[in-house]
Every structure is written in structure tokens, then in C-alpha cells.
Amino acid sequence: MGNLVWREPRVKEETGLSRSTRWRLMKAGQFPQKVQLGPRAVGWRADDIIAWVNSRAAATNEPVVKNRDSEK
């Protein structure tokens, strides 16, 4: 996946978590850290989000989420 960065809507879609929940988890060190893209723009590394979702799924024995971008 390389250097792909996802913005807010995509991260919400992939994690199912609200913005405030993700920021709380990030502050507690339980969610990937954001990447500053500009003075008023942030994103998250897609690889970090996919790994986080898969680690949560593995902890609950749920199926692993595939990366939809790799299917294109």
C-alpha cells in the first residue's frame, strides 16, 4: 500500500468509530497517530489503520477486513 494516507471520512468508514472516539483512543495510545498534511488537514496511514482494524478483529476472533484498494 505504500504511502497512502486516508482522510477522516475513509477512516470513519473503515473503523466504524466516531471522530471523538478515535481521538480519545489516539490520545491513550490505542489508535494510530495522525499525520499532519497541512496547517488544517490531517490523515492516517492506510497501512496503520488496516493493521489496527485487523488486530482488533483478531482479538475478537472476527474475520479480518480486506483492503478494498488492493482489489482495484
PyMOL commands that set and color helices and strands:
alter all, ss='L'
color gray80, all
select helices_A, chain A and resi 8-15+19-27+46-59+68-71
alter helices_A, ss='H'
color red, helices_A
select strands_A, chain A and resi 5-6+35-38+41-45
alter strands_A, ss='S'
color yellow, strands_A
deselect
rebuild
show_as cartoon
